Amino acid sequence: MPSYAGSSSSHRSGEVAGTLWLLGYLALAMVLIVLDHRGGWLNNARKQATVLVQPLWMVAGWPGQLVHKVQADAGTLSQLTAENARLRNEALVNNARLARLQTVSVENARLRELMGAAEHGQLDVQLASILDIDLDPTRQRLVLDAGSSDGVRLGQSVIDAGGLMGQVIDTTPMHATVLLLTDASHAVPVSVARNGVRLVAYGTGRRDRLELQNIPMSSEIEVGDSVVTSGLGGRFPAGFLVGTITALEPDDSRAFLLGVVTPAAQLDRGRNVLLLRERRGQERQAQQAQQQQPEAGAGEEDDATPGAEPAAIPRSPAADAPQERRP
């Protein structure tokens, strides 16, 4: 009994002490409220405390800001990467389209040159596409997408807007093979346009070089002279540009000159050529001659018409005109 009474009294004293502390806190709170209301000094203290705590708030907010910035940068980088890839693909497509348009434009310009040359010269021509080209030094050939079924015949002259390219040496129903004038086995009778000196231009196996052999020292031939077909031999019609003399030098014998000719035709360019049939002007002249002369005389006139093709192709056009080896 005595011990129980002692514990009960200590418990009551603890409750009284707690109550007194609570009343003290409430009184202090009331005093602070009154003082803050009248003087506002507690508000200033809060502001100063806020200023002191702001660095701590900033430090505490750094992890969140860093995460947000990383997410934003990652999203921007992915968007920029996708945009860059899209723009790069568009640039490649546009460049391909531009290159195609430029190619088509160049090809159209060449076709206009071809047809313009045909119209200007009043030529009866046939347009043919190039399927294959062989510019090997020992073999200078073209394969055309036109054959005997399209009217192509052996020995037919082939030209472009620049000048003479060669002649047809083989035909099939669908295709034709053209021997270029730069082939080492090819020769064409020519004349100098300025003074009419007759020569023979030989192929060298190079697409940019023909040679005029056995030119007499006394010939009035100069660098820069234009060389055209002479029409002799009956293989090539007269007057078609072959090339320009770019050099004259003594040959090995020192008795004659050797002329270097740059072909006028663009042998390594273009996708189309013209197959020469006949001059329209010559056709009209032949018809007029037939009307004015007897039938037999008209036949002789037709046989003498330049551009008439022999039945067989000689190994070299120079064989038809051996006299042209020396003017």
Buried (B, 14 or more C-beta within 10 A) or exposed (E): EEEEEEEEEEEEEEEEEEEEEEEEEEEEEEEEEEEBEEEEEEEEEEEEEEEEEEEEEEEEEEEEEEEEEEEEEEEEEEEEEEEEEEEEEEEEEEEEEEEEEEEEEEEEEBBEBBBEBBEEBEBEBBEBEBBEBEBEEEEBBBBBBBBBEBEBEBBBBBBBBBBBBBBBBBBEEEBBBBBBBBBBEBBBBBBBBBEEBBBBBBBBBBBBBBBBBBBBEEBEBEEEBBBBBBBBBBBBBBBBBBBBBBEBEEBEEEEBBBBBBBBBBBBEEBBBBBBBBBBEEBBEEBEEBBEEEEEEEBEEBEEEBBBEBEEEBBEBBBEBBEEBBEB
